[in-house]
């Protein structure tokens, strides 16, 4: 952005160009996500069912409903969806969840890093993307916090684009 003091005008062409580039990048990302969702919807083995009031666990992603056995299953399944939609998601998410202020990470490249020095808890990790683990020995409230951050990371609106029941 350049300011011309003689004319007291602002040249915003650089800012406009930058915003156009950003919009183009977001449009590409959205198209990839839509294609991936269409691909998933076309799979015959996909478990898409209604989240009835009696269903305790499950989630809805862009209007498509999924069941889950428990909060762990919902968390891992959603993270897997996000990792399929955006290959850069696991790395970005790993950085984003560090803001929760823990001594140990919620997401890491090894089970040992998720629960350092606690081999008894290593069984409480799940792979959500190749080479990425998430700890599941968390309260459902913490899982919701983790999913809120996941939505922020991938650019979705928690409670709108993704609705969760755990």
Secondary structure, DSSP 8 states (H G I E B T S, - for coil): -EEETTTTEEE-HHHHHHHHHHHHHHHHHHHHHHHHHHHHHH-TT--B----TT--SEEEETTEEEE-SSHHHHHHHHHHHHHHH-TTHHHHHHHHGGGG--SS-SEESSHHHHTTT-GGGGGGEEEEETTEEEE--S-HHHHHHHHHHHHHHHT--BTTTEEEE-
